Amino acid sequence: MATRLVTPPTLDDMDLSLGKRTRLYRLLFQYGPANGTLLLLPIDQGLEHGPRDFFANPESADPDFQLRLALKGNYSGIVMHVGLARKYMHIYAGRVPLVLKLNGKTDIPSDAEAFSPQTASVEEAVRLGADAVGYTLYVGSPAQDQDFIQLAEIREECERLGMPLIVWSYPRGEAIERKGGRDGLYAIDYAARVAAELGADLMKLNLPQVDNPKAADQPKPYDSLSLSAEEGIRKVIASAGRVMVIISGGSKMGDEDLLDKARICMEGGATGLIFGRNLWQRPWKEAMALTDKIEAVLAQYGRPRPFE
């Protein structure tokens, strides 16, 4: 087994209700790698980016492509919005765990005042058999006051219904751009702390940008820090505290770069990975082959089941 430089939290560390613990146990130990790590396949980009992301692989415009990939590739779960879940999940119910995305927006308006309105409820997620819900929080946006209130309502519904809450904690807005940009260490580190403070059970983060051209614009002491990618992810994981962290794949990159990213994140203490476009923008055979390689990385960072 590979050595972790930071140990991620366990289910026992997180003081979860029975419903949350049961659903997270399924995701961590009964599906996907089933070794305490997570590999999620998101397809929420259809709302967030529009149809343009499916041009690279026309087959991927049909959500059944991603669902088959999640099933045959042995993913821990798939992330989608309510409309797709209602129309496509029935064939895969009980075989592919669902993470229902509860808010979203298009990218037609500017990100300067980013806000994702709620599009589904936790109660709908329960009816659809979901094992977790996802919520996008735009840290630093001028609309973050609305965001905090909306998230608080969803968090309480998650507590009432025993549903794990995954927060997509994304720095956005002009204020963030003036302080080193959305991918700077300051922004990602702050986003990690905010998600923990506001009650996430898991959080989705981007990997901090090491060669950030706006690094000097970050507030002190971030403006003078010079960290490697490995050091940056360890800093962010530490700020997440007792919240499990999954790292986003982002835009499509080469196989080796993606695998290096996976290793850095897992060694630095991530619980798992949420890679979408990097997989389903590839033809079927390439996507399956790359999935196998990613899962081989995750196999090196497995953890014992509770009470074992």
N, C-alpha and C positions, 0 to 999 in steps of 0.2 A: 504494500500500500504506500502511496505517496504521502509525504509529510506536509501537514498544514502548518502555516506560520501563524494563523489565527483560527481558533476553533469556533464554528458557528453555534448558535444556541440550539438546544434540544427541545423537544416537546415538553419535557419536565421543567425546563427553565422558564417557560412562557406563561404558566398559570392560566391555562385555557379551560373554557367550559367543556363539558363532555361532548357536546355536538361539534364544536370546533376541533377538539382533539381527535375525534373519530374521523372527521373528514380529512384532516391533515395527515393522519396516519395512513389513510388509503392512498393519498397522493404520494407520500414519501416511501411507503413500504409495500404497497400492493400493486402499484402500476409503475410503468416506466422502469428506470434502473432498479427500483424497489430496494434501495440500499441506503435510504436516508437523504438522497440527493434528488433534485428535480430537473426535468427537461420538459419545458412547456413550448407548445407550438402556437403562436398567436396569428390570428387572421382578422384582427380588428383594423388592419390598415385599409381595408376597403372603404370604411367610413372616414378614417382619418386622412387618407391620401387620395381617395377616389380610385377609379379603375386603372390609373397609370401604372401601378405596381405590378399588374398582371400581364403587361406587355412582354416582359422578359421571358415568361413561360405561359403561353396562352391557356394551357391546360389548367393553370392555377386559378383562373377566373371562376371555375366551378368549385364551390367549397367542398365538394366531395373529394377533390384531389387532396386537400389538406387533411380531411378526416381519414382518408385511406392511409396517408402518410403517417398520421398520428397512431393509427392502429397497427399497421405493418412495421412501422419504425419503433414501436414500443415506447411512445412518449408518455410522460406522466399525465398529460392532459392537453386540451386544446382551449384556446381563448377566442371567444366570438361574442358578437352582439346578439340581442334577443331575437331579431328577425331570422337570422341564419340558424340560431339554435332551434327555433320552433320548426323550421322547415327541413333541416338536414340531420339533426341529432338522433331522430327516432331509430334509425337503422343501427346506430352505434351506441345506443343507450346501454349502460352497464359494461361496455367494452372500452370506451374512450371517456375518461373523466372530463367534465365540463367546468371551465372557469368562465362565468358569465360577466361580461363587461357591463357595468351599470351606468356609465356616462361616456360621452364622446362628442366630437365636433368635426366639421369639415375643415380643410386647410384653405378654404376660399378667403375668409377674412384674415387680417394680419394677426400674427402672434403677439403683437404689442399689448393687447388686453385679453390674453388667452383665458378662456373659461370653457369647461366642458359641462353642459347641462345634463342632468340625470335623464336617462332614456329607458331604464328598467328598474325594478325593485328587487330587494332581497327575497321577498315573498315569491316573485316570479322565478327567481333562481332556485328556490326550494322546489317549486312545482316542476321545474325542468330537470331536477335531479342533479344540480350543480354541486360540486365539492368545494368551491370557493367563488368569491366574486372579486372583480377588479374595479378600481376607481382611479382615474387620472386626476392628480392634484398638481396645479401649476404654481409652484413656489416662487414668490416674487412678482407675480402678475398683479396689475392694479385691481383685478377682480378677485384677489385671493380672500377677501372678507366673505364674499358669496360662497367661494369654494370651501372655506372652513366650516361654514354653517351647513352647507349641503353634505359635506363629509361627516359632520357630527351626527346628522340625522341617519345617514346610512350606517355609520358605526353602531349606533344604538340598535338599529334593526338587526344588524349582524349579531349583536350580543343576545338579543331576544330570541333569535331563531337558530343560534349556534352555527353561524356561517363564517368561515375564515375570510378575512379582509386583506386583499393584496392591494397596496397603494402604489400606483405608478407615480413616483415622486420626481417631477420634472421641473427644473428651473426654467422660467420663461419671463419675457417682458423686457422693456427698455432698461429698467433699473438693473436687471441682471446683466444685460449686455454691457452696461457701463462699468460693471464690477468684475470684469474678466471673462464674461460670456457664459453661456448656458452649460458648456462642457468643461469649464475650469474646475479646479479642485475646490475652491471656495464654494461654488454653486452646488456641486454634487454633494459635498460634505454637509452643507447646510440643508439640502433637500433630505439627506438621510436622517439628520437629527429631527427635522420637522415631522417626517413620517412617523418616527418613533414617538415623538411628543403627542401626536394626534391620534395614536391608538392603532396603528397598523399591526397586523399579525405577521405579514410578510411585506416587503417592499421591492419594487422593481426600480433599478437605477441604471444609469449609463456609466460606463467606465470613464473616470476622469481623464481629460486630455493632458498628456505629459508635456508635449511640445506646444503649449498654449501660447499663441502670439500675443494674447492680451494678459499674460500672467502678471505683468507689472501693475495692471489696473485693479488687481484684487485687493481687498482690504488686508491690513496687517493681521497676522504674520504671514498670510498666504502669499503676499507679493514677493517675499524673499525665500520661499521654500523651493527647493529643487529636488523633486522626488521622482523616482523611477515609477513605471507603471505598477510594479509589484508593491512599492511603498504607498502609492496613491490608493490602491484598492484596499490595502490594510487599514489606512486611515479612515476611509469611508465605512468599512465594515465595523470598525470600532465605534464610530458615531451612531451606527444603527443599534448598538446595544443588544437587548434581548429580542430583536426582531430579525427574522430570517430574511436574507437578501438574495434576490435573483438578479442576474445581470443581463441587460438587453444586448442583442446581437447588432442592432442598428442596420445600416445600409449594407448591401451585399459586398462581401470582400472575398479574397482568395482563400482556398481551403486551409493552407498552412497558417495564414494570419488568423483565421477564425479559431483554429485549434490552439494556437498560442494564446489567444485571448481566453479561451476556455480554461487552459491550464493556469494562467495567471490569476483568474478570478477564483477558481476552486482552491488553489493553494493559499490565496489571500483570505479565505474564510467565507466565500459565498456558499449558500445552500444549494444553488442551482443556476440554471441558465434558461433564458427565454429567447430562443432564436427562431425568427419567422422567415423574413425575406431571404436570409442566407440559405435557407433550405428549400422553400417552395418556389423560389424563382429559378431553381434548377430543374432540369428534366428528371423524370422519376428515378431512373437508375443512379444518376449523380446524387440526387437528394438522399436516397437510401444509403448509398455508400458513405456519404459524409455523415449521416446520422450515426452509422455504425462507429465511425471514428470518434465522434463526440461522446458517444456512450462508453467507448473504451477509456476515454479520459475520466468520465464520471465514475467508472468502476474503480478507479484508483483512490477515490475519496469517500468511499462508503463508510457508514457508521452503523453500530449495532442497533438492533431494535430495542425499544424500551423494555426493561426488565431482563435483558439477555446479556 
